[in-house]
Structures are given as structure tokens and as C-alpha cells.
């Protein structure tokens, strides 16, 4: 399974990049980081602000990384609701 996580801001995606030791995908001209966690592939992307950017990035990672599951909401709540 390939899990895609999309954030608008650096603060949202940096937590995942650091936590899972993801590396930047140099093949892409976009802010996309990849790696693995417990036999699951992860794709973390910075889309920028707005629904259009989020939708465009979602489609991009679906087409290019064949993600099975994406999350574009509640990223900050995973880390800042304690």
C-alpha cells in the first residue's frame, strides 16, 4: 500500500519528513518526499495553499506515485491537539 500525505505548509509536512526520514524525490520538480514505514510506502507532498493546489497535487501523486490512500485534511491535528 502506498500512502500519500499532502500539506499546504512546510510546518505540516516537515513533521512527517523528519519523523519517517523521508528523502526528496529528485525526479520531480515538486516538493515530494518518499520513504517507507512498516512495509508501507509513504509519499509526502507540499501543495501550497488552496483547494486548487491541493486537488492538483492529489492528482499528481495519484498519477505518478500510484498512491492508494491520500490525506489532505487534519494534518496539523495529528501533532498539535494534545
C-alpha positions in Angstrom: 0.0 0.0 0.0 1.2 3.5 -0.8 0.0 6.3 1.4 0.0 9.9 0.2 0.0 12.8 2.7 -0.4 16.3 1.3 0.2 19.5 3.3 -0.1 23.2 2.4 2.7 24.5 4.7 6.2 23.5 5.5 5.2 23.1 9.1 2.7 20.4 8.2 5.0 18.3 6.0 8.3 18.7 7.9 7.0 16.7 10.8 6.4 13.7 8.6 9.7 14.2 6.6 11.6 14.2 9.9 9.7 11.5 11.7 9.9 9.0 8.9 13.4 10.1 7.5 11.9 10.7 4.1 14.1 11.8 1.2 13.3 14.3 -1.6 12.3 12.8 -4.9 14.8 14.4 -7.2 12.9 13.1 -10.3 10.1 15.5 -9.5 10.3 19.3 -9.8 7.7 19.5 -7.0 8.2 19.3 -3.2 7.7 15.5 -2.9 9.4 13.2 -0.3 9.3 9.4 -0.3 10.2 6.6 2.1 8.9 3.6 4.0 7.3 2.9 7.3 6.3 -0.6 8.5 6.2 -2.0 5.0 4.1 0.9 3.7 5.4 3.3 1.2 4.9 7.0 2.0 4.6 9.9 -0.3 4.5 13.3 1.4 3.9 16.4 -0.7 3.7 20.2 -0.2 0.9 21.5 -2.3 0.7 25.1 -1.3 -2.3 27.0 -0.1 -5.7 26.5 -1.6 -8.2 23.8 -2.8 -6.9 24.0 -6.4 -3.3 23.4 -5.4 -4.4 20.5 -3.1 -6.5 19.0 -5.8 -3.7 19.3 -8.4 -1.1 17.7 -6.1 -3.5 14.9 -5.2 -4.0 14.1 -8.8 -0.3 14.4 -9.5 0.7 11.9 -6.8 -2.1 9.5 -7.8 -0.9 9.6 -11.4 2.9 9.5 -10.7 3.2 7.5 -7.5 0.1 5.3 -7.7 -0.9 6.1 -4.2 -3.7 4.0 -2.7 -4.8 6.4 0.0 -4.4 10.2 0.4 -4.9 12.5 3.3 -5.1 16.3 2.8 -7.1 17.2 5.9 -6.3 17.3 9.6 -2.6 17.0 9.2 -1.9 19.5 11.9 -4.3 17.9 14.3 -2.1 14.8 14.5 0.6 16.9 16.2 -0.9 19.9 17.9 -4.1 18.7 19.6 -2.5 17.4 22.8 
